[in-house]
Amino acid sequence: MEGGLARMATVIEHIRKANPGKTLYFNTGDTLQGSAEAMFTRGQALIEVMNLLKPDFDEPGNWDYLYGSERFLETFVGSPGKPSLAWLFSFIKLLLIEQL
């Protein structure tokens, strides 16, 4: 088991197997920044990897607004089957900030 996403995948899989039907995995955001891959793909490279980890919930972090409101909507509203209330409040906040 190595660090980074490989380690996360191993730990998540182990916890899910040890507790079938009794676990929730929250992606708490800041997913779309921090690497060249993320920058050159507007976060898509990391979205694809995170989707392989199958989070139960996706909530945006402050860095997930990096590419503006259109990309934010593509990323967080376009996640069928993953309930999210925080994205609505976060998007409203983003719109208000963009108006300043």
Secondary structure as UniProt FT lines:
FT   HELIX           4..18
FT   TURN            20..21
FT   STRAND          26..27
FT   HELIX           36..40
FT   TURN            41..43
FT   HELIX           44..52
FT   STRAND          57..58
FT   HELIX           62..65
FT   TURN            66..67
FT   HELIX           68..76
FT   TURN            77..78
FT   TURN            80..81
FT   HELIX           86..99
//
